Amino acid sequence: MTLISRETVVSILPKFMQTLDDVIYRELEKIAKRRGITIQELIRAVIVPEWINGHNGGDARDSPATKLNNWR
């Protein structure tokens, strides 16, 4: 655990780095801006949880573009 302040203690969490194609980045940027959040927040709070819960609830054969459109 890491002590941030006297009141706040957080566990050390695993980290990862992701690179995105410019086109995908710009699309995620637009989606995040419309929602009033950052791209990181969009990925952390929307995309990853939906992916974990069954790839956005759609058919596994859906194309990535179809899934991205569903997140809009």
N, CA, C and O atoms as CSV, one atom per row, in Angstrom:
chain,resi,resn,atom,element,x,y,z
A,1,MET,N,N,0.842,-1.182,0.000
A,1,MET,CA,C,0.000,0.000,0.000
A,1,MET,C,C,0.885,1.242,0.000
A,1,MET,O,O,2.016,1.228,0.485
A,2,THR,N,N,0.341,2.299,-0.552
A,2,THR,CA,C,1.060,3.558,-0.643
A,2,THR,C,C,0.306,4.622,0.128
A,2,THR,O,O,-0.906,4.773,-0.022
A,3,LEU,N,N,1.028,5.355,0.952
A,3,LEU,CA,C,0.434,6.442,1.715
A,3,LEU,C,C,0.509,7.711,0.881
A,3,LEU,O,O,1.603,8.188,0.577
A,4,ILE,N,N,-0.635,8.260,0.509
A,4,ILE,CA,C,-0.680,9.502,-0.268
A,4,ILE,C,C,-0.761,10.691,0.673
A,4,ILE,O,O,-0.092,11.703,0.468
A,5,SER,N,N,-1.565,10.567,1.682
A,5,SER,CA,C,-1.668,11.587,2.718
A,5,SER,C,C,-2.003,10.860,4.016
A,5,SER,O,O,-2.166,9.640,4.022
A,6,ARG,N,N,-2.105,11.600,5.104
A,6,ARG,CA,C,-2.445,10.948,6.374
A,6,ARG,C,C,-3.809,10.269,6.306
A,6,ARG,O,O,-4.045,9.282,7.003
A,7,GLU,N,N,-4.713,10.792,5.469
A,7,GLU,CA,C,-6.071,10.270,5.390
A,7,GLU,C,C,-6.263,9.250,4.274
A,7,GLU,O,O,-7.201,8.454,4.319
A,8,THR,N,N,-5.395,9.265,3.284
A,8,THR,CA,C,-5.626,8.456,2.094
A,8,THR,C,C,-4.535,7.402,1.923
A,8,THR,O,O,-3.350,7.722,1.827
A,9,VAL,N,N,-4.950,6.168,1.888
A,9,VAL,CA,C,-4.035,5.059,1.623
A,9,VAL,C,C,-4.622,4.270,0.459
A,9,VAL,O,O,-5.797,3.904,0.490
A,10,VAL,N,N,-3.819,4.006,-0.564
A,10,VAL,CA,C,-4.298,3.244,-1.709
A,10,VAL,C,C,-3.387,2.055,-1.945
A,10,VAL,O,O,-2.195,2.099,-1.642
A,11,SER,N,N,-3.954,1.004,-2.483
A,11,SER,CA,C,-3.156,-0.155,-2.866
A,11,SER,C,C,-2.411,0.159,-4.145
A,11,SER,O,O,-2.871,0.957,-4.962
A,12,ILE,N,N,-1.280,-0.460,-4.317
A,12,ILE,CA,C,-0.548,-0.309,-5.567
A,12,ILE,C,C,-1.260,-1.170,-6.597
A,12,ILE,O,O,-1.367,-2.385,-6.429
A,13,LEU,N,N,-1.742,-0.551,-7.651
A,13,LEU,CA,C,-2.515,-1.239,-8.663
A,13,LEU,C,C,-1.647,-1.552,-9.873
A,13,LEU,O,O,-0.705,-0.819,-10.175
A,14,PRO,N,N,-1.967,-2.647,-10.569
A,14,PRO,CA,C,-1.217,-2.944,-11.793
A,14,PRO,C,C,-1.501,-1.875,-12.845
A,14,PRO,O,O,-2.589,-1.301,-12.884
A,15,LYS,N,N,-0.541,-1.624,-13.670
A,15,LYS,CA,C,-0.669,-0.595,-14.697
A,15,LYS,C,C,-0.427,-1.219,-16.065
A,15,LYS,O,O,0.249,-2.242,-16.182
A,16,PHE,N,N,-0.981,-0.597,-17.091
A,16,PHE,CA,C,-0.692,-1.024,-18.448
A,16,PHE,C,C,-0.683,0.194,-19.347
A,16,PHE,O,O,-1.239,1.239,-19.010
A,17,MET,N,N,-0.052,0.047,-20.485
A,17,MET,CA,C,0.021,1.127,-21.451
A,17,MET,C,C,-0.630,0.640,-22.744
A,17,MET,O,O,-0.440,-0.507,-23.150
A,18,GLN,N,N,-1.384,1.503,-23.375
A,18,GLN,CA,C,-2.085,1.168,-24.613
A,18,GLN,C,C,-1.770,2.217,-25.656
A,18,GLN,O,O,-1.799,3.414,-25.371
A,19,THR,N,N,-1.472,1.776,-26.855
A,19,THR,CA,C,-1.323,2.715,-27.960
A,19,THR,C,C,-2.540,2.584,-28.853
A,19,THR,O,O,-3.100,1.499,-29.011
A,20,LEU,N,N,-2.939,3.699,-29.433
A,20,LEU,CA,C,-4.122,3.724,-30.286
A,20,LEU,C,C,-3.779,4.338,-31.631
A,20,LEU,O,O,-2.970,5.261,-31.720
A,21,ASP,N,N,-4.391,3.823,-32.656
A,21,ASP,CA,C,-4.295,4.407,-33.988
A,21,ASP,C,C,-4.882,5.817,-33.916
A,21,ASP,O,O,-5.808,6.064,-33.144
A,22,ASP,N,N,-4.351,6.731,-34.708
A,22,ASP,CA,C,-4.829,8.119,-34.686
A,22,ASP,C,C,-6.326,8.229,-34.934
A,22,ASP,O,O,-7.004,9.035,-34.296
A,23,VAL,N,N,-6.843,7.428,-35.851
A,23,VAL,CA,C,-8.278,7.490,-36.178
A,23,VAL,C,C,-9.104,7.052,-34.966
A,23,VAL,O,O,-10.098,7.694,-34.626
A,24,ILE,N,N,-8.698,5.974,-34.324
A,24,ILE,CA,C,-9.417,5.492,-33.140
A,24,ILE,C,C,-9.318,6.510,-32.014
A,24,ILE,O,O,-10.306,6.779,-31.331
A,25,TYR,N,N,-8.133,7.078,-31.814
A,25,TYR,CA,C,-7.943,8.078,-30.759
A,25,TYR,C,C,-8.884,9.264,-30.973
A,25,TYR,O,O,-9.540,9.717,-30.034
A,26,ARG,N,N,-8.949,9.761,-32.199
A,26,ARG,CA,C,-9.820,10.921,-32.476
A,26,ARG,C,C,-11.290,10.568,-32.248
A,26,ARG,O,O,-12.059,11.394,-31.758
A,27,GLU,N,N,-11.676,9.349,-32.603
A,27,GLU,CA,C,-13.062,8.930,-32.397
A,27,GLU,C,C,-13.375,8.837,-30.898
A,27,GLU,O,O,-14.423,9.301,-30.449
A,28,LEU,N,N,-12.468,8.242,-30.136
A,28,LEU,CA,C,-12.662,8.173,-28.688
A,28,LEU,C,C,-12.679,9.562,-28.071
A,28,LEU,O,O,-13.435,9.824,-27.135
A,29,GLU,N,N,-11.842,10.455,-28.599
A,29,GLU,CA,C,-11.802,11.828,-28.120
A,29,GLU,C,C,-13.156,12.507,-28.324
A,29,GLU,O,O,-13.635,13.211,-27.436
A,30,LYS,N,N,-13.772,12.301,-29.483
A,30,LYS,CA,C,-15.093,12.892,-29.759
A,30,LYS,C,C,-16.153,12.338,-28.807
A,30,LYS,O,O,-16.967,13.085,-28.263
A,31,ILE,N,N,-16.132,11.015,-28.614
A,31,ILE,CA,C,-17.108,10.383,-27.730
A,31,ILE,C,C,-16.945,10.908,-26.309
A,31,ILE,O,O,-17.927,11.256,-25.653
A,32,ALA,N,N,-15.707,10.965,-25.841
A,32,ALA,CA,C,-15.439,11.447,-24.482
A,32,ALA,C,C,-15.868,12.900,-24.332
A,32,ALA,O,O,-16.464,13.270,-23.320
A,33,LYS,N,N,-15.573,13.716,-25.319
A,33,LYS,CA,C,-15.928,15.142,-25.250
A,33,LYS,C,C,-17.436,15.317,-25.164
A,33,LYS,O,O,-17.923,16.143,-24.393
A,34,ARG,N,N,-18.183,14.541,-25.956
A,34,ARG,CA,C,-19.649,14.617,-25.901
A,34,ARG,C,C,-20.181,14.238,-24.523
A,34,ARG,O,O,-21.201,14.766,-24.080
A,35,ARG,N,N,-19.490,13.324,-23.845
A,35,ARG,CA,C,-19.911,12.893,-22.513
A,35,ARG,C,C,-19.363,13.800,-21.413
A,35,ARG,O,O,-19.741,13.668,-20.249
A,36,GLY,N,N,-18.472,14.722,-21.783
A,36,GLY,CA,C,-17.890,15.626,-20.800
A,36,GLY,C,C,-16.854,14.960,-19.904
A,36,GLY,O,O,-16.680,15.351,-18.749
A,37,ILE,N,N,-16.160,13.946,-20.443
A,37,ILE,CA,C,-15.141,13.236,-19.682
A,37,ILE,C,C,-13.864,13.132,-20.505
A,37,ILE,O,O,-13.857,13.460,-21.691
A,38,THR,N,N,-12.791,12.677,-19.879
A,38,THR,CA,C,-11.536,12.489,-20.605
A,38,THR,C,C,-11.539,11.125,-21.298
A,38,THR,O,O,-12.366,10.265,-20.999
A,39,ILE,N,N,-10.609,10.946,-22.219
A,39,ILE,CA,C,-10.477,9.656,-22.894
A,39,ILE,C,C,-10.139,8.576,-21.873
A,39,ILE,O,O,-10.678,7.471,-21.937
A,40,GLN,N,N,-9.261,8.885,-20.942
A,40,GLN,CA,C,-8.897,7.911,-19.916
A,40,GLN,C,C,-10.126,7.493,-19.106
A,40,GLN,O,O,-10.315,6.311,-18.822
A,41,GLU,N,N,-10.955,8.462,-18.739
A,41,GLU,CA,C,-12.173,8.130,-17.999
A,41,GLU,C,C,-13.114,7.282,-18.844
A,41,GLU,O,O,-13.729,6.345,-18.333
A,42,LEU,N,N,-13.234,7.596,-20.128
A,42,LEU,CA,C,-14.079,6.813,-21.022
A,42,LEU,C,C,-13.602,5.368,-21.076
A,42,LEU,O,O,-14.400,4.438,-20.956
A,43,ILE,N,N,-12.300,5.186,-21.255
A,43,ILE,CA,C,-11.754,3.835,-21.334
A,43,ILE,C,C,-11.942,3.106,-20.004
A,43,ILE,O,O,-12.365,1.950,-19.980
A,44,ARG,N,N,-11.629,3.780,-18.910
A,44,ARG,CA,C,-11.681,3.145,-17.594
A,44,ARG,C,C,-13.107,2.869,-17.127
A,44,ARG,O,O,-13.381,1.800,-16.581
A,45,ALA,N,N,-14.012,3.814,-17.333
A,45,ALA,CA,C,-15.347,3.707,-16.751
A,45,ALA,C,C,-16.396,3.134,-17.690
A,45,ALA,O,O,-17.436,2.660,-17.233
A,46,VAL,N,N,-16.146,3.167,-18.994
A,46,VAL,CA,C,-17.163,2.713,-19.946
A,46,VAL,C,C,-16.666,1.523,-20.760
A,46,VAL,O,O,-17.269,0.450,-20.726
A,47,ILE,N,N,-15.584,1.706,-21.481
A,47,ILE,CA,C,-15.153,0.689,-22.434
A,47,ILE,C,C,-14.706,-0.598,-21.749
A,47,ILE,O,O,-15.178,-1.680,-22.099
A,48,VAL,N,N,-13.812,-0.494,-20.789
A,48,VAL,CA,C,-13.310,-1.711,-20.136
A,48,VAL,C,C,-14.433,-2.462,-19.421
A,48,VAL,O,O,-14.556,-3.671,-19.620
A,49,PRO,N,N,-15.253,-1.812,-18.603
A,49,PRO,CA,C,-16.335,-2.568,-17.953
A,49,PRO,C,C,-17.293,-3.233,-18.947
A,49,PRO,O,O,-17.722,-4.365,-18.724
A,50,GLU,N,N,-17.630,-2.544,-20.034
A,50,GLU,CA,C,-18.522,-3.146,-21.018
A,50,GLU,C,C,-17.856,-4.318,-21.722
A,50,GLU,O,O,-18.511,-5.316,-22.024
A,51,TRP,N,N,-16.573,-4.206,-21.984
A,51,TRP,CA,C,-15.843,-5.300,-22.615
A,51,TRP,C,C,-15.816,-6.510,-21.685
A,51,TRP,O,O,-16.026,-7.641,-22.124
A,52,ILE,N,N,-15.561,-6.271,-20.415
A,52,ILE,CA,C,-15.524,-7.365,-19.439
A,52,ILE,C,C,-16.896,-8.029,-19.323
A,52,ILE,O,O,-16.987,-9.247,-19.168
A,53,ASN,N,N,-17.949,-7.241,-19.397
A,53,ASN,CA,C,-19.314,-7.771,-19.262
A,53,ASN,C,C,-19.880,-8.304,-20.564
A,53,ASN,O,O,-21.098,-8.292,-20.743
A,54,GLY,N,N,-19.062,-8.759,-21.459
A,54,GLY,CA,C,-19.578,-9.424,-22.649
A,54,GLY,C,C,-19.468,-8.622,-23.909
A,54,GLY,O,O,-20.335,-8.713,-24.778
A,55,HIS,N,N,-18.433,-7.843,-24.032
A,55,HIS,CA,C,-18.202,-7.107,-25.279
A,55,HIS,C,C,-19.417,-6.303,-25.690
A,55,HIS,O,O,-19.919,-6.426,-26.808
A,56,ASN,N,N,-19.877,-5.484,-24.771
A,56,ASN,CA,C,-20.971,-4.542,-25.003
A,56,ASN,C,C,-22.316,-5.241,-25.189
A,56,ASN,O,O,-23.251,-4.650,-25.729
A,57,GLY,N,N,-22.417,-6.495,-24.747
A,57,GLY,CA,C,-23.683,-7.208,-24.822
A,57,GLY,C,C,-24.099,-7.583,-26.221
A,57,GLY,O,O,-25.191,-8.119,-26.408
A,58,GLY,N,N,-23.266,-7.322,-27.217
A,58,GLY,CA,C,-23.603,-7.657,-28.592
A,58,GLY,C,C,-23.071,-9.017,-28.974
A,58,GLY,O,O,-22.436,-9.703,-28.172
A,59,ASP,N,N,-23.332,-9.389,-30.181
A,59,ASP,CA,C,-22.840,-10.645,-30.724
A,59,ASP,C,C,-21.325,-10.565,-30.837
A,59,ASP,O,O,-20.794,-9.546,-31.279
A,60,ALA,N,N,-20.626,-11.617,-30.449
A,60,ALA,CA,C,-19.162,-11.639,-30.504
A,60,ALA,C,C,-18.658,-11.471,-31.927
A,60,ALA,O,O,-17.492,-11.133,-32.135
A,61,ARG,N,N,-19.524,-11.703,-32.912
A,61,ARG,CA,C,-19.107,-11.555,-34.309
A,61,ARG,C,C,-19.229,-10.118,-34.799
A,61,ARG,O,O,-18.814,-9.812,-35.917
A,62,ASP,N,N,-19.796,-9.227,-33.975
A,62,ASP,CA,C,-19.881,-7.824,-34.375
A,62,ASP,C,C,-18.485,-7.280,-34.626
A,62,ASP,O,O,-17.531,-7.653,-33.941
A,63,SER,N,N,-18.371,-6.408,-35.598
A,63,SER,CA,C,-17.082,-5.799,-35.899
A,63,SER,C,C,-16.728,-4.792,-34.818
A,63,SER,O,O,-17.618,-4.276,-34.143
A,64,PRO,N,N,-15.427,-4.498,-34.639
A,64,PRO,CA,C,-15.046,-3.469,-33.663
A,64,PRO,C,C,-15.714,-2.121,-33.949
A,64,PRO,O,O,-16.056,-1.390,-33.020
A,65,ALA,N,N,-15.901,-1.793,-35.226
A,65,ALA,CA,C,-16.551,-0.521,-35.573
A,65,ALA,C,C,-17.987,-0.505,-35.080
A,65,ALA,O,O,-18.462,0.525,-34.602
A,66,THR,N,N,-18.694,-1.635,-35.186
A,66,THR,CA,C,-20.072,-1.730,-34.715
A,66,THR,C,C,-20.116,-1.527,-33.213
A,66,THR,O,O,-20.969,-0.800,-32.703
A,67,LYS,N,N,-19.200,-2.170,-32.505
A,67,LYS,CA,C,-19.150,-2.028,-31.046
A,67,LYS,C,C,-18.840,-0.595,-30.652
A,67,LYS,O,O,-19.441,-0.070,-29.715
A,68,LEU,N,N,-17.902,0.053,-31.359
A,68,LEU,CA,C,-17.566,1.449,-31.069
A,68,LEU,C,C,-18.789,2.326,-31.276
A,68,LEU,O,O,-19.057,3.214,-30.466
A,69,ASN,N,N,-19.533,2.093,-32.349
A,69,ASN,CA,C,-20.733,2.882,-32.605
A,69,ASN,C,C,-21.760,2.712,-31.498
A,69,ASN,O,O,-22.484,3.657,-31.184
A,70,ASN,N,N,-21.840,1.528,-30.900
A,70,ASN,CA,C,-22.781,1.307,-29.808
A,70,ASN,C,C,-22.428,2.113,-28.572
A,70,ASN,O,O,-23.316,2.451,-27.789
A,71,TRP,N,N,-21.142,2.433,-28.372
A,71,TRP,CA,C,-20.724,3.200,-27.207
A,71,TRP,C,C,-21.078,4.667,-27.338
A,71,TRP,O,O,-21.076,5.386,-26.339
A,72,ARG,N,N,-21.374,5.122,-28.511
A,72,ARG,CA,C,-21.698,6.533,-28.716
A,72,ARG,C,C,-22.985,6.808,-28.084
A,72,ARG,O,O,-23.466,7.940,-28.127
